[in-house]
Amino acid sequence: MGEGAEPPVPGRRPPNPHLGTVLLAVLAVVLVGGIGVGAWKLVSGGGDDKPRADGGSPSASSWSPSAEQPSAVPSGPFSETTSAPPSVSVDSTQAPPAGYVRTTDAEGFRLDVPRGWQRVKRDTGVFYESSDASSLIQVFALTEPDVTPYEALRQAEAGLKKNPGYQRYELKRLGPGDDADAELEYGYRSAKYGPRRILDRAFTGPDQVQYAVLVAGPADDWPQQRERQRIVLASFCPTAYCPAT
């Protein structure tokens, strides 16, 4: 959620055998911030809309939402894909909504993404971006299992506050208990794209890996980010846990 280049993530590890090196980028709107002490590595889409690398815990990975991402490797439009095993959500057994494509990513997860968006592989993960990179989806995994979803987002916000015009709209748990899903909704001003509005959802998957799905886009597009998030989360599943379609 901020601007500036993202530092490498120390001690990054695969969350489980099915996911390879999971640092994924998912829904479109955020760009930089630090998710706290050796926990998440979140990056943003193309252009200057990427996380700032300043601030944050020295011994932790930082989450910065808006910064230039070097070494981006466009991998072309993702391909529509097919099956997988057990189920995750009822919606993930349905066909993708109009304008979306069901995609199985090589990093070990499946989700519905807007048709025509490009998959971009970076050192920090995988992103799905609109043609001008102003909107994006990012998915990544938490590498520090002792950090709850809420705490990870709370720590990340410390880095996000360094972005120009940062504004928190809401940070909340979405259920009872410390391990409940959590969500951070925020905005800031990007030098390249102007005002931004981002949703970042942190949760534990059926494989017991903690994920974050981030959706970012222009503030003027709101609430499209919310609708994209709904579609992505309804279809998201670790590949080994996806229902057959």
C-alpha positions as CSV (number, residue, x, y, z in Angstrom):
1,M,0.0,0.0,0.0
2,G,2.3,2.8,-0.6
3,E,4.9,3.9,-3.1
4,G,8.5,2.8,-3.4
5,A,10.2,-0.5,-4.0
6,E,9.6,-3.5,-1.9
7,P,12.5,-5.1,0.0
8,P,13.1,-8.8,-0.3
9,V,11.2,-11.0,2.2
10,P,13.5,-12.7,4.6
11,G,12.9,-16.4,5.3
12,R,10.1,-16.8,2.9
13,R,8.9,-20.4,2.8
14,P,6.2,-22.4,1.0
15,P,3.1,-22.6,3.2
16,N,2.5,-26.2,2.3
17,P,3.5,-28.8,-0.2
18,H,0.7,-27.9,-2.6
19,L,1.4,-24.2,-2.8
20,G,5.0,-24.0,-3.8
21,T,6.4,-20.6,-3.0
22,V,3.2,-18.9,-2.1
23,L,3.4,-15.3,-2.3
24,L,0.4,-14.5,-4.4
25,A,-1.2,-11.4,-5.5
26,V,-4.9,-11.1,-5.7
27,L,-7.5,-8.6,-6.1
28,A,-6.9,-5.2,-7.4
29,V,-6.6,-2.2,-5.3
30,V,-4.0,-1.9,-2.8
31,L,-0.6,-1.2,-3.2
32,V,1.7,-0.9,-0.3
33,G,2.1,-1.4,3.3
34,G,3.9,-3.6,5.7
35,I,2.3,-6.5,7.3
36,G,4.4,-6.7,10.3
37,V,7.0,-8.7,11.9
38,G,8.3,-11.3,9.6
39,A,4.8,-12.0,8.5
40,W,3.4,-11.0,5.1
41,K,4.9,-9.5,2.0
42,L,2.4,-7.4,0.2
43,V,3.0,-5.5,-3.0
44,S,1.0,-3.5,-5.3
45,G,0.3,-3.4,-9.0
46,G,2.2,-1.8,-11.8
47,G,3.5,1.7,-12.1
48,D,4.2,3.7,-9.0
49,D,1.3,2.1,-7.3
50,K,3.4,-0.2,-5.0
51,P,4.3,-0.4,-1.4
52,R,6.8,1.8,0.2
53,A,9.9,0.1,1.6
54,D,10.5,2.5,4.4
55,G,9.4,1.8,7.9
56,G,8.4,-1.4,9.4
57,S,10.2,-4.0,11.5
58,P,13.7,-4.7,10.5
59,S,13.4,-8.4,11.1
60,A,10.1,-8.8,9.3
61,S,8.7,-8.7,5.9
62,S,7.0,-5.4,5.1
63,W,3.8,-4.8,3.3
64,S,3.9,-1.7,1.2
65,P,1.1,-1.0,-1.1
66,S,2.3,1.5,-3.6
67,A,5.6,1.3,-5.2
68,E,7.3,0.6,-8.5
69,Q,7.7,-3.1,-8.9
70,P,10.9,-4.0,-10.6
71,S,11.4,-7.2,-12.5
72,A,7.7,-7.7,-13.3
73,V,7.3,-10.4,-15.8
74,P,4.0,-10.3,-17.7
75,S,2.9,-13.8,-18.2
76,G,0.0,-13.0,-20.5
77,P,-3.7,-13.5,-19.9
78,F,-4.3,-16.3,-17.5
79,S,-5.9,-19.4,-18.8
80,E,-9.3,-20.7,-18.0
81,T,-8.8,-23.9,-16.1
82,T,-10.6,-26.8,-14.8
83,S,-10.9,-29.1,-11.9
84,A,-9.5,-29.8,-8.5
85,P,-10.4,-31.8,-5.4
86,P,-12.7,-31.1,-2.3
87,S,-14.7,-28.0,-1.9
88,V,-14.2,-24.7,-0.2
89,S,-17.1,-22.5,-0.9
90,V,-20.5,-23.2,-2.5
91,D,-20.0,-20.4,-5.0
92,S,-16.7,-21.9,-6.2
93,T,-18.7,-24.8,-7.7
94,Q,-20.7,-22.4,-9.9
95,A,-19.7,-20.9,-13.2
96,P,-17.8,-17.6,-13.0
97,P,-20.0,-14.5,-13.3
98,A,-20.2,-12.6,-16.6
99,G,-17.0,-10.8,-17.4
100,Y,-14.8,-13.1,-15.2
101,V,-12.6,-16.1,-16.0
102,R,-11.9,-19.0,-13.6
103,T,-8.1,-19.3,-13.3
104,T,-5.9,-21.9,-11.7
105,D,-2.6,-20.2,-10.9
106,A,0.7,-22.0,-11.0
107,E,1.4,-20.8,-7.4
108,G,-1.3,-23.1,-6.1
109,F,-4.7,-21.5,-5.9
110,R,-7.8,-20.9,-8.0
111,L,-9.9,-17.8,-8.3
112,D,-12.2,-15.9,-10.7
113,V,-10.5,-12.8,-12.3
114,P,-11.9,-10.1,-14.6
115,R,-11.6,-11.2,-18.2
116,G,-8.7,-9.6,-20.1
117,W,-6.6,-8.9,-17.0
118,Q,-2.9,-9.8,-17.2
119,R,-1.1,-12.0,-14.8
120,V,2.2,-10.5,-13.7
121,K,4.9,-12.4,-11.8
122,R,7.1,-10.4,-9.5
123,D,9.7,-11.3,-6.9
124,T,7.0,-10.5,-4.3
125,G,4.3,-12.7,-5.9
126,V,1.6,-12.9,-8.5
127,F,-0.7,-10.1,-9.6
128,Y,-3.7,-9.9,-11.8
129,E,-3.9,-6.4,-13.3
130,S,-6.2,-4.3,-15.6
131,S,-4.7,-3.1,-18.9
132,D,-3.5,0.2,-17.4
133,A,-2.5,-1.5,-14.0
134,S,-4.7,1.0,-12.1
135,S,-6.8,-1.9,-10.7
136,L,-5.3,-5.1,-9.4
137,I,-5.8,-8.3,-7.4
138,Q,-3.0,-9.7,-5.2
139,V,-2.8,-12.9,-3.2
140,F,-0.1,-13.9,-0.8
141,A,0.4,-16.2,2.2
142,L,1.3,-15.4,5.8
143,T,4.7,-17.0,6.7
144,E,4.5,-16.3,10.4
145,P,1.9,-18.7,11.8
146,D,1.8,-17.1,15.2
147,V,0.3,-13.8,13.9
148,T,-3.5,-13.7,13.7
149,P,-5.2,-12.3,10.6
150,Y,-6.2,-9.2,12.5
151,E,-2.8,-8.6,14.0
152,A,-1.1,-9.0,10.7
153,L,-3.3,-6.3,9.2
154,R,-2.8,-4.1,12.2
155,Q,1.0,-4.4,11.9
156,A,0.8,-3.8,8.2
157,E,-1.1,-0.6,8.7
158,A,1.9,0.9,10.5
159,G,3.8,0.9,7.1
160,L,0.7,1.9,5.1
161,K,0.4,5.1,7.2
162,K,3.5,6.4,5.5
163,N,1.7,6.7,2.1
164,P,0.5,10.2,1.1
165,G,-3.0,10.9,2.3
166,Y,-3.4,7.6,4.0
167,Q,-6.9,7.1,5.5
168,R,-8.2,4.1,7.3
169,Y,-11.9,3.4,6.6
170,E,-12.1,0.3,8.7
171,L,-10.1,-2.4,10.4
172,K,-12.2,-5.2,11.9
173,R,-12.5,-8.9,12.7
174,L,-15.2,-10.5,10.8
175,G,-16.2,-13.1,13.4
176,P,-15.6,-14.2,17.0
177,G,-12.2,-15.3,18.3
178,D,-8.7,-14.1,17.7
179,D,-8.3,-16.3,14.6
180,A,-11.3,-14.9,12.8
181,D,-11.0,-13.5,9.3
182,A,-10.1,-9.8,9.3
183,E,-10.3,-6.9,6.9
184,L,-8.6,-3.6,6.4
185,E,-10.2,-1.0,4.2
186,Y,-8.1,2.1,3.4
187,G,-7.1,4.7,0.9
188,Y,-4.1,6.9,0.0
189,R,-2.9,9.1,-2.9
190,S,-0.8,7.5,-5.6
191,A,1.6,9.8,-7.5
192,K,0.7,7.9,-10.7
193,Y,-2.9,7.0,-10.3
194,G,-4.3,9.5,-7.8
195,P,-6.6,8.6,-5.0
196,R,-6.8,4.9,-4.3
197,R,-9.3,2.7,-2.4
198,I,-8.1,-0.8,-1.2
199,L,-9.6,-3.8,0.5
200,D,-7.4,-6.3,2.2
201,R,-8.9,-9.5,3.6
202,A,-6.8,-11.9,5.8
203,F,-8.1,-15.4,6.5
204,T,-7.2,-19.0,7.1
205,G,-7.8,-21.4,4.2
206,P,-9.0,-25.0,4.4
207,D,-5.3,-26.0,4.2
208,Q,-4.7,-24.0,7.5
209,V,-2.5,-21.6,5.6
210,Q,-3.2,-17.9,6.3
211,Y,-3.9,-15.9,3.1
212,A,-4.4,-12.3,2.3
213,V,-6.4,-11.2,-0.8
214,L,-6.0,-7.6,-1.7
215,V,-8.2,-5.7,-4.1
216,A,-7.2,-2.2,-5.2
217,G,-8.3,0.4,-7.6
218,P,-9.1,4.1,-8.2
219,A,-11.1,5.7,-5.4
220,D,-13.6,6.9,-8.0
221,D,-14.4,3.3,-8.9
222,W,-15.7,2.5,-5.5
223,P,-17.6,0.3,-4.7
224,Q,-16.4,-1.8,-7.7
225,Q,-13.5,-3.0,-5.4
226,R,-16.1,-4.4,-3.0
227,E,-17.9,-6.4,-5.7
228,R,-14.6,-7.7,-7.2
229,Q,-13.6,-8.8,-3.7
230,R,-16.8,-10.6,-3.3
231,I,-16.4,-12.5,-6.5
232,V,-12.7,-13.4,-5.9
233,L,-13.3,-14.6,-2.3
234,A,-16.3,-16.7,-3.3
235,S,-14.2,-18.5,-5.9
236,F,-10.8,-18.6,-4.1
237,C,-9.5,-22.0,-3.0
238,P,-6.1,-23.6,-2.6
239,T,-5.8,-25.9,-5.7
240,A,-5.8,-29.1,-3.7
241,Y,-9.0,-28.1,-2.0
242,C,-11.0,-26.8,-5.0
243,P,-14.2,-28.5,-6.0
244,A,-14.3,-30.2,-9.4
245,T,-16.0,-28.0,-12.0
